[in-house]
Amino acid sequence: THPTKAIYKALLSDFVRVSSHSTSSEENLYNEQDILKTMERIESLDYHQEMTVNGIRFWAYNAGHVLGAAMFMIEIAGVRVLYTGDFSRQEDRHLKEAEIPPYKPDVLIVESTYGVQVHEPRKIRESRFTQKVAQAVRRGGRVLLPVFALGRAQELLLILDEFWEAHPDLQEVPIYYASMLAKRCMTVYQTYINMMNDNVKKRYDVSNPFAFKYVSNLRGMDQFDDSQPCVIMASPGMLQSGLSRELFERWCTDKRNACIIPGYCVDGTLAKHILTEPTSISRASDGKDLPLRCSVDYITFSAHSDFLQTSQFIDQAKPTNIVLVHGESNEMGRLRLALEDRYNKGSEGHKIKIFTPKNTQAVQLEFHGERIGKAIGVLPKRKPENGMQISSVIIRQDFNHTLVKQEDLSTYTNIKISKISQTLVVPIRRSFKTLTGEVIRTFGGVETGISKDSNRPYLTVGRGVSVEPVEDGLSVAIKWLAGYKADMIADSIASLCISLNDLVDKDPVTFELDADYYQRSLEVSRKMLASRFGTVLGVEGDKNKSRLVLDLVEVIVDHHSGEVECDDEIIRERVRMALRRIQAAVFPIPDY
């Protein structure tokens, strides 16, 4: 989406900036130039705007997670897959709730971040949050809010700015967001007011809700006065490193201070650890223990769907298959059991298949639907009836089927019609007159004549296959346009020629010519073998055999039977395949 493209540029550029301080340029995954190249390849789309790529249709819905977050409905060959990504069905101060698609998906790929947990109502958590912040600053303490630069940071700033406006006694206490990335992205939020909820749009008619009155950007720690109560929003959100970790280690020893975790925490991070109420933490720089005296609270403003939101979403979407992703394995397992109990326990209603694949694990699903073809100009003008037969070409393109007449292919498609003219030369030992008589007895509708070009006799069968003697008088040429009928006729005539060759011919002249033809063919075959494998010699006592040496191994070739004798199986197969190709060229229809 358009906001995501703008945020993407800022987010990745910030990664390059931070990485350049900690690693060498050679170790960085990418640089600023790489980011600029990717920007040219990104195509932005609006919610509900349909796009098609190679027959795959897809469009986006608002996901309610962060500004620009989208769920995608993908349709492939009539099967719809809805991928939610991170989504939230609860409207907050600036974002709309995730949409319910009007089309039923066959597969729903949905997040399982919170498993079976249920978020507390928005008004209650906002009240708890503002009271905790107010209590800390009123007792002279500092409040640390570890957040990510996008999404929840803007939501919390709206809440605090409104709360400060309603409580004059707090207005002298500064609120900071210490993130250059958050500052740059604030421009994006101010640009795309039209994609937010009605609450923000109404406020924008009066003034820009993101032009905060009591919140300012902290450009650097050198400008920070740490001698008075304040509220600081810093990243990263799980206190692994960076400014949020530095401030926590500085403030955690004072019981007046407070740290409020407003989002999801992963196991193994400091944010997750301090929620277990330890008495001390280890300093990141030297591992020294620091006493944990400040108050720590977990008030989730996470824009991830909880169990109630997910189950209600499924109720309305009515998918046939569910694939759970984006969740810790235990939470994902609990959610699956809860969904199985909700949808598959009873005997009534439609059953839902639920999958919890591990990373890189494939999920295979089968769908059986009707294939519908669009017929263009192939049906008769009368109403089609069951069992009616039609003749057409079926074109499959982008999962669509179209029936057209062969002659209309170039009109309705990019397919061009080509005709293949084939010629097969077959040796024959009998006269062309004898062959003509056999063809007439075998086929009907045979036409004969004398060719004006060559002045030689010819015959045609079925108006598509012609047969004419070759100039040498030892073979005939069968010519036809490729097609299943013509192919069968040509094959039959070729077989007829071979059958005639098997008959004993009493004419001594014919035998004289045949023997001479065979000798010339044998010489050609030997020469072609020599060009490939080296010197080829005849075998004494058998004119049909030849001898050659390949890789110091003797090989005997029988040109009449096509057999190859050799102790090495690999060499024997090489020579045999070469001989078959040579004989196929010399004798178009060999005897073996």
N, C-alpha and C positions, 0 to 999 in steps of 0.2 A: 504494500500500500504506500501511498505518498508520504505519510509521516514516518513510516518505518525506513524508507530509503534515506530520508534526511537524518534520522537518528543513527542509522547504520554508519553513515559517513563519520559522524562525530564520535561514535563509540569505538570504531576501529582506529581512527586517528589518535584517540586518547591512548589506546593500547600501544601503538607505535611510540608515542611520546614517553610513556612510562617505561617501556622495554628498553629504550635507548639509554636510559640512566643506569640500568642494572646489567645489561649484557652488551656484547660487541655487536656491530652491525651485521657481521657474518652469521651470528647465531639467531638473529630475529627471523621469525617465520615469514614476515612480509614487511614492506616499507610503504611510504606514502604513495609512491608511484604505482605500486601494485593496487592500492585501494582505488586510485583514480581510474585505472584500467577497468576494474570491476564495475565502477559506476556506469560506464558506457554500456554494460551488458545487462543491467537491471531494467526490466520493464515494470512500470507501476500500473496498478489497476485500482478501481474503486470497488466498494462493497457492491455485490450483486452484478458486477460487470462480467459477462461471460466471455471466456477466451477458449479457443480450440487450437491444439497443437497435435498434428499427426492423428487426427480423429479422436483425441482425448479432450473432453470438455471439462472445464473447471471454472468455478466462481467462488467468491469469498463472502463470508458473513462477519459481522462484528463479533469479536470474542470477549470484549469487556475486561481484558487483562491489563494492558497498558494502551496508551494512545497508538492507534494504528494496528493493534493486534488483530489477527484474522483467523477464522476457521475456514477450511477449504473443503468444498464439495467437489469430488472428482468423479466423472462418469466415463467408464470404459466399457464399450460394447453393451451399454444398457445397465451395467452394474454401477451403483452409486456408493462411493466411499466418503464418509465425512471424517475429516481429521481435525479435531478440536484444537490441538496444541494446548497451551496454557489458556484457560478460560475461567470466567467468573459470571455467575448468574445473579450476582447481587450488585445493584447500582450503588455507586458511592458518590462523593461530592463532585466529581468531574467526569466520570465515565459511565456510559450506558451499560446495562447488563447484556450478556451474550444473547444473541438472537436464537430463536428456535426455527430451524429451516422448515419451509413449507413442504419439502419433499422428504419422503421416508428413505433413509439410507439403508442399503443392504449390509454395510459394514460401518460400525462406529469405532474409530480409534480415539480413545479418550484418556485424559490424564488421571493418575491415581495418587497424586502428591500427598493428600491428606487422608487417604484411605477411608476409614469409617468415622473419622473425627468430624465434629460439628462446630462451626464457628459461632461465637456468641453474637447476639444481635448487634447491629451496627451502632445504634444509639448508646447501648450499654458500654461497648468497648471504647467509643469516643469519649464518653463521660469518664470512664476509668482512666483513660490515657491523659486527658487534660487535668484531672485531679492529681494524678501522680506527678506530672510535670510541675503543677502549681505548688504542691506541697514541698517539693525539693527546692525550688528557687526561693520560696518564702522562708525556708529555714537556712538560707544562705548558701545553698549548694549549687552544683552545676549538673546539668542533665545531658547525657550523651545518648543520641539516637543513631545507632549504626544502621545505615540503609544503603540500598543500591542507588545509583545515581538517577535511575529512571523509574517511573511508575509510582511506587509508594512514597517516594520523597515528595513529589508534587502534592499527593493527597494529604500527607501530614502537614505540609506547609500551609495548605488551605485551612486545615482544622486549627492550627496554632494561631494563624493570623486572625481568624474570626474570634477565637477565644480571647486573645489579647485585646481585641477591639471592645469586647464586652466586659473586660476587667481592667479598669484604669490603674489599679495598684500594681499590675504586672508590666505596664507599658514601658517602664524604665529598664526592664531586664531585656537584654538583646537576644535575638534569635538569629543564628547563623546557619547557612548551609555551606559547608567547606568542600566544594567540588567544582572545579572548572568545567567538568563535563556536564554537571547538572545545570550550570549557568548557561552553557551553550545550548543545551537541549530545552531550556526554558523558552528560547526563541521559537522553537518548533511548537511548543505547547500554545504559545500566544498566536501562532499562525493558523493552527488548525482547530480553532474554537468551534467551527461548524461540525466537527466530528465528535463533540462532547455532548453531555446530556443537557436537558432543558434548564437545569439549575445554573449551569455555567453560562449558557446562552443568554438567560435573563439578566444575570449580573453583568454580562459584557455590554448589554445595552446601556448600562449606567457607567461602568468603568471596567477596565481590564482586571479580572479576578487574579491574574498571575503577576500583576504589578503590586507586590506585597507592601503593606504599610509598615509592618513591624519586623520584617525579615530582610536580612542583607547577606550578601555573599562575602565569605571570608577568603581573601586572596592568598593569605599565607600565615603561618604561625608567627612570623616575626611581627605581624601587625595585630596579634591577638593579645588582649589584656586579660590575663588569667587571675585577676585579683577580685573579681566580683561574680555574683551569680549570673548564669547564662544558660542558653540552650543551644547545643551544636548538633547539627545533623551531618554525619561524616560517613564516608565509605572506606572499606567494603562493609557489607551488611553482616558478615559473620565473624568479624574481628580477626581475620587471619593475619593481616599485616596492615601497612599503610597508616593513614591519619587516625582512623577509628581505633586501631590497636594502640597507637601512641597515646591518645587521649585517655583511653581506658586505663592503661598502666599508670598514667599520671594521677588519675582521680580515684582509682578504686580503693585507696587506703583511707579515704575520708568518708565517714559515715553520713555526712550531710549530702553527699553527691548521690546521683542515681543514674542507672543505665537501664533503658527500656528497649527490649528487643521487639521490633514491630513486624517481623516477617519470619519466614521459614528458615530453619537452621539444619544444616547437614551434620550427621555424626562425625566426630573428629575435629570439629572447629571449636574455637574458644567460646563463641556465642552459645553453642550447645552445651559446652562444659559448665559454664557459670550458672546455667539453669538448674544444675544438680546441687546448687548451694554449697560449693566447696569453701573451705576456710582460707585458701590461698590460691594464687595462680603463679605460673612461671613467666618471668619476663623474657620477651622474644630475643633480646640482644645477647644476654649472658646466662639465661636460665635461672636467675636468682628468684627465690620465692618472694612474692608480694602479698601481704595480708589483704583479704577481700572483705572490706567493711562497708562499701557503698551498697545501696539497695539495688536489687536486680529484679526486674519484672518482665514478663512475657505477655504482650498484648498484641495479638496478631492482626495486622491489617493486610495480610497476604491476599492478593487477588487471584488465588487459586481456588478452584471449586472444592467444597467440602462434600460430605456424604449426602446431605439433603439436596444440595444443588445438583449433584451428579445424578442421583436417582430420579429426581423430578425431570431433569433434562432427558433421561432415557425414557421415562414415561411418555413424554410428549413426542420424542423423535421416533420411537418404536422401531429400533433397528432389529435385524435378524441375528447379527453377529456383533460381538463387542470384543475389542482388543484393548487391554489395559496397558498403558505405558507411563513413563515419567513418574516413577515411584519407587521408594525403597521396598525391597522384596517382601518384608513382613507386612507393611501397610497395604501393598498390592494384594497379598494373599488374603488379608482380612476383608478387603473390599470385594474380592471375588466371592468369598463365602457369603457375604451379606447380600450381594446381588443374586447369587444362586438361590438363596433362601427367599428372596423377594420375588423372583420371576420364574423360577423353575421348580419350586417345591410342590405346588399344587398341580392337579391334573388338568385344570382348565386354563384357557388363555394360550397365547403363542409362546413357545419356548425360545430362549435366547442362548446361543452358544457363546461362552465367555472364555477368552484366552489371555494368559499372562506370560507372554514370551520373554525370555532373557535377551540380553543384548546380542545382536547378530543372528538370533534364532528366527527362522522363517515360519510364517503361518500360512498354511495351504487351505484354501476354501474352494468349493466347487459350486457353480451356479448353472442352472439349466433353464434356459428361456427360449422363447420362440424366435426364429429368425425370419424377419419380414423383408421381402424383396420388392422393390419398386419396378414395375413393368412399364417399359416405354415402347409403344408401337408393336408389341408382340401378341397382344390378346385380340381376339376377334371382336367385332363391334357388338355382337350380342352379349348378353350377361354370362359371365363365367360360371361354370358348373363343376361340381366335384367330379374328378376323374378326367377332366378335359386335358388333352395333351397339347403342348405348345413347343415350338422350337426356338431357342434363343441362346445367347451367350450370357453367362452370369459374371458380372463384374463385382469384385469385392474391393472396396476402398474405404479406409478409415472406419472399419467395422460396419459399413453399410453395404447392402446387396442391391444391385440393379440388373434387370433383365432387359437386354436390347437385341435387336436383330444384328446379324453379323455385318451387314452392309451399313448399319448405322453407327458402328463403333467409332469411326472418326468424327462423327457429328456430336456425339454425347460424351466422348472420352478423348484422352490424348493418345489412345492406342491406334496405331496404324496397321492396316491389313497388308500382309505380305504373302506372296505366292512363291513356293519353292519348286523349281523345276529340277527333276532328278533324271539322271541317265545311268543305266546299268548295262555294262558290256559283258555278255555271256558267251563263252566258247561254245561252238556247235560243230558236230562232226557230220551232220546230215545237211542236205540241201535246203535252201530257204523255202523251196516249193513244198518239200516234205513238212517243214515246220508250219507253213501256212495251212496245209490240210489238217494237221493235228489241232491247231488253234480253232479252225472253223468247226471241227467236230466237238470241241470242248466248250466253246462260248457261242452265244448267239449275237447277232448284230455286228458281225465282223465285216469290215470294208477293206478292199484291196485296191492297189493301183501302182503307178510308176511315178516316182518323185521327179518333178521338173528340175530340181536343183542338182541332184546326183545321178539322175537317170537310172536309179536302182529301184527294185520293187519294194513295196512297203505294205503293212497291214495295220489297221487300227481296231481297237476293241473298246466298246463302250464310250466312244467319242472322247476318250481321255488318255488312252495308252496306245502309243505307236511303236511298231517294231520294224527295224530296217537293217539289212546286212551291212557289216562294216566293210570298208574298201578291201581289206586283206582276204575276205571271203571265209575266214576261219571263225568268225564270231558275229553276233548280232547286237545291236544297240536297242535297248528298251527305254523309251522316254515317256515321262508322264508328269503331271502336276501333282504334288503331294496331296493326299487326301485318303481317308480310310478305305474308300471303295477302290480308287485307283491303285493304292498300295497293294491291296489284296490281289487285284488282277495282274499287276506287274510281278508279284511274287509267284503267282500261279504259272505265268508264261516262263519265268526263269526256271521253275521246277520242271516244266515241260521240256525245256531245252536239255536239262541234265538227264531226264529220262531218255530222250532220244540219243544222247551221247552214250548211254549204257547199252544200246542195241548194237549188235554186231553189224558193221558195214562191210559189204563185200567189195566195194570199189577200191582197187589197189591204189589209184591216184590219191584218193582221200587219205589212205593210210600213209602214203609217202609224204603228203603235206603235214599230217598230224605229227609224224615222227620228227619232221624238221622243226615244227613249231615247238614241240616239247624240248628239243635239244637247245634251241635258242633261249627258251624260258629257263632251262637249267643253268645256262651260262650267265644269264642276268641275275639269277638267284645267288650264284656263287660270288659274282662281283659285288653284289650288295652286302653279302656277309663279310667279304674281305674289307670293304670300306669301313665296316664297323669294328671288326675283331682282328684284322690283320690277315696274313697269308692263309689262303684256303686251297687245299690240294684234293685231287680226286683219290678215291680208294680203289686200289687195284682189284679187278674182278667184279666190281659192282659200280656201274656208271651212275646209279641213282644216289650214291653216297659221297660225302665230302669229309675231309679231315682238317681240323684246325687245332692250334694250341693256344690256350688262353690262361694267363697266370700260371704257366708251367704245367697246366693240366690238359690232357688230350681230350678232344671232343669229336665224336662221330655224328654226322648229321645225315638223316635219310630224307632226301627231298621228295620222295614219292609218298611215304607214309606220314612225314612230319615228325617222326620220332627223333629224339636226341639222346645219345649215350654218353654218360660222363659220371665219374665217381664223386664229383663235388656237386651237391644238390643245388647250391646257390647258382653256380656257373651254368649248370644244366638248365635251370629255369630261365636264366637270362637269355641264353642262346635260343631256347624253345620259343620264348615270346617274340624275339627278333625274327625268327624264321616264320612264325605265323603272320607277322605283319608283312614280311617280304612276299610270301605266297599269296596273301590277300591282294597285294598289288599286281602280282604277275597273273594269278588265277582269281578273278573276282569271286567265283564260287568254288573254293577248293574241295577236294574229295574227302577231307577230314575235318 
